[in-house]
């Protein structure tokens, strides 16, 4: 193990996932906070597809490259993933043109919270194992 990088790639990945999940929670919370704001356009924060592609689990179509110097269409490793924010325009055309659906936002927030807690617990387990190894198994 490189002494300058004491954490393995799984711990780094879990740390990155926690950061991205926190950003997603901020976006969802902003949508909920503006549920009564006329004309507010809700945002969506997506990073899952890029993350899956970066760790080697492609979703959908993948492009074949014949040379490693070809420019990649997506992130090549999980460190470079920053997520993308998309605006979700109101398509109904009725009311105050606020596209926030609070029940859907609360469901998305709950799902994101569960996935955040799962990643946090996994990282905690990895840290406990590292602490155990450092202490000499005591």
Secondary structure, DSSP 4 states (H G I P E B T S, - for coil): --TT--S-HHHHHHHHHHHHHHHHHHHHHHHHHTTTSTT--EEEEE-HHHHHHHTT---S-----SSTTSPPSS-SSGGG---EEEEE---S--TT-----HHHHHHHHHHHHHHHHHHHHHHHHHHHHHHHHHTT--
